[in-house]
């Protein structure tokens, strides 16, 4: 049985909090059966990410502190857009250099992700970067990022072991393996 989207109607959206990265809203929605429910909604400006591939075929990850998890994580380079009109590929190239100290003139679209569809509209476009040229990191004031290179097989083991849990990183690695290997 399919449900028609026309049977759901947003009656109200109230801003509850506006932050630097997200805005939180309370939505009131009328469902197809006529019931009215309140939903939390997190609005996000969008983000981009890049899976850098060295000339030797290794994948570059960054290790950084994540306050929400209270620990360090390994991730592909990523970040928010500098304004809603910044092209995703431009943002990905910027984040690549800022976080890893590598530049690439050869970025190719890999996939789009929606990280938490139940309550957030965040979209992350992921690109593959090749022909990396060494420059230098251009970290933000609050960043302390270490750069690592891994064989794909090691990253697959890290996913299986639960060492890698970041959704954009896991998705990007598995998509890269599927599409490019």
C-alpha positions as CSV (number, residue, x, y, z in Angstrom):
1,X,0.0,0.0,0.0
2,X,1.5,3.4,-1.0
3,X,0.8,6.6,0.9
4,X,0.3,9.7,-1.2
5,X,2.4,12.7,-0.1
6,X,-0.5,15.0,-0.8
7,X,-2.2,13.4,2.3
8,X,0.4,15.0,4.6
9,X,0.2,18.7,5.3
10,X,2.6,20.9,7.4
11,X,0.3,23.2,9.3
12,X,3.0,25.2,11.1
13,X,6.8,25.5,11.5
14,X,8.1,27.4,14.6
15,X,11.7,28.3,15.0
16,X,12.9,27.0,18.4
17,X,16.6,27.7,18.2
18,X,19.0,29.2,15.6
19,X,22.6,28.2,15.8
20,X,25.7,28.6,13.6
21,X,25.3,25.2,11.9
22,X,21.7,24.2,12.5
23,X,18.3,25.6,13.2
24,X,15.8,23.7,15.2
25,X,12.0,23.9,14.5
26,X,8.8,22.4,15.9
27,X,6.6,21.3,13.0
28,X,2.9,20.6,13.3
29,X,1.8,18.1,10.6
30,X,-1.6,16.7,9.7
31,X,-1.2,13.0,8.7
32,X,-3.2,11.1,6.0
33,X,-5.5,9.8,8.6
34,X,-6.4,13.3,9.9
35,X,-4.3,13.1,13.1
36,X,-2.2,16.0,14.0
37,X,1.3,15.5,15.4
38,X,4.3,17.6,16.4
39,X,7.7,16.9,15.0
40,X,11.2,18.1,15.8
41,X,13.0,19.3,12.6
42,X,16.6,20.2,12.3
43,X,17.4,22.5,9.3
44,X,21.0,22.3,8.0
45,X,22.6,24.5,5.3
46,X,24.3,21.6,3.6
47,X,27.7,20.1,3.5
48,X,30.3,18.5,1.2
49,X,32.9,15.8,1.6
50,X,35.7,14.3,-0.3
51,X,37.3,10.9,-0.5
52,X,41.0,11.7,-1.4
53,X,42.9,9.0,-3.3
54,X,46.7,9.1,-3.4
55,X,48.7,8.1,-6.5
56,X,49.4,4.9,-4.6
57,X,45.7,4.2,-4.2
58,X,45.5,4.9,-0.5
59,X,42.6,6.8,1.0
60,X,43.3,9.9,3.1
61,X,41.3,10.3,6.3
62,X,41.5,12.9,9.0
63,X,41.5,12.3,12.7
64,X,39.7,14.9,14.7
65,X,37.9,15.6,18.0
66,X,34.1,15.3,17.9
67,X,32.4,17.0,20.8
68,X,29.1,15.2,20.3
69,X,30.8,11.9,20.8
70,X,33.5,13.1,23.3
71,X,36.2,11.4,21.3
72,X,38.4,11.4,18.3
73,X,37.1,9.9,15.0
74,X,38.6,9.0,11.6
75,X,36.6,10.7,8.8
76,X,36.9,11.7,5.2
77,X,37.5,15.5,4.9
78,X,34.2,17.4,5.1
79,X,32.5,20.6,6.1
80,X,29.6,22.9,5.8
81,X,29.1,25.1,2.8
82,X,30.2,28.7,2.9
83,X,26.7,30.0,2.2
84,X,23.7,28.2,0.6
85,X,24.9,29.2,-2.9
86,X,28.4,27.7,-2.7
87,X,28.7,24.9,-5.2
88,X,29.2,21.5,-3.5
89,X,32.4,20.7,-5.6
90,X,33.9,24.1,-4.6
91,X,33.3,23.4,-1.0
92,X,34.7,19.9,-1.3
93,X,37.9,21.2,-2.9
94,X,38.2,23.9,-0.1
95,X,37.7,21.3,2.7
96,X,40.2,19.0,1.1
97,X,42.9,21.5,1.3
98,X,41.9,23.0,4.6
99,X,41.8,19.7,6.5
100,X,44.5,17.6,4.7
101,X,46.9,20.0,3.0
102,X,46.2,18.5,-0.4
103,X,44.7,20.1,-3.5
104,X,43.1,18.4,-6.4
105,X,42.0,19.7,-9.8
106,X,40.3,16.4,-10.4
107,X,37.2,16.0,-8.3
108,X,34.4,13.6,-9.4
109,X,30.9,13.3,-7.9
110,X,30.4,10.1,-6.0
111,X,27.1,10.3,-4.2
112,X,24.6,12.4,-2.2
113,X,23.7,11.4,1.3
114,X,20.9,12.4,3.6
115,X,22.3,11.7,7.0
116,X,19.2,11.5,9.3
117,X,16.0,11.6,7.3
118,X,13.7,11.2,10.3
119,X,14.4,14.7,11.7
120,X,17.0,16.5,9.6
121,X,17.3,17.8,6.0
122,X,21.2,17.6,6.0
123,X,22.5,16.8,2.6
124,X,26.2,15.9,2.0
125,X,27.5,15.6,-1.5
126,X,30.6,13.4,-1.6
127,X,33.4,13.7,-4.3
128,X,36.4,11.6,-5.2
129,X,39.7,13.5,-5.5
130,X,42.6,12.2,-7.5
131,X,46.0,13.6,-8.6
132,X,46.5,15.2,-5.1
133,X,49.1,17.9,-4.9
134,X,50.7,18.6,-1.4
135,X,50.1,22.2,-0.1
136,X,49.5,22.8,3.6
137,X,46.6,22.5,6.0
138,X,44.5,25.7,6.5
139,X,42.8,24.7,9.8
140,X,40.0,26.7,11.4
141,X,40.8,28.1,14.9
142,X,39.0,25.3,16.7
143,X,40.5,22.4,14.6
144,X,43.4,20.1,15.5
145,X,43.4,17.6,12.7
146,X,45.9,14.7,11.9
147,X,46.1,13.3,8.4
148,X,46.4,9.5,7.7
149,X,46.5,7.3,4.7
150,X,44.9,3.9,4.6
151,X,44.7,0.9,2.3
152,X,41.0,0.3,1.2
153,X,41.2,-3.2,2.8
154,X,42.2,-1.7,6.2
155,X,39.3,0.7,6.0
156,X,36.9,-2.1,5.2
157,X,38.2,-4.0,8.3
158,X,37.8,-0.8,10.4
159,X,34.1,-0.6,9.2
160,X,33.5,-4.2,10.1
161,X,35.2,-3.8,13.5
162,X,33.2,-0.7,14.3
163,X,36.2,1.6,14.4
164,X,34.8,3.7,11.6
165,X,31.2,4.7,12.4
166,X,30.8,8.1,10.8
167,X,28.0,7.7,8.3
168,X,29.5,9.9,5.5
169,X,32.8,8.1,5.8
170,X,31.4,4.6,5.8
171,X,29.1,5.4,2.9
172,X,31.8,7.0,0.9
173,X,34.2,4.1,1.4
174,X,31.6,1.5,0.5
175,X,30.5,3.5,-2.5
176,X,34.1,3.9,-3.7
177,X,34.7,0.2,-3.3
178,X,31.5,-0.6,-5.2
179,X,31.9,1.9,-8.0
180,X,35.6,2.1,-8.5
181,X,37.0,-1.3,-7.5
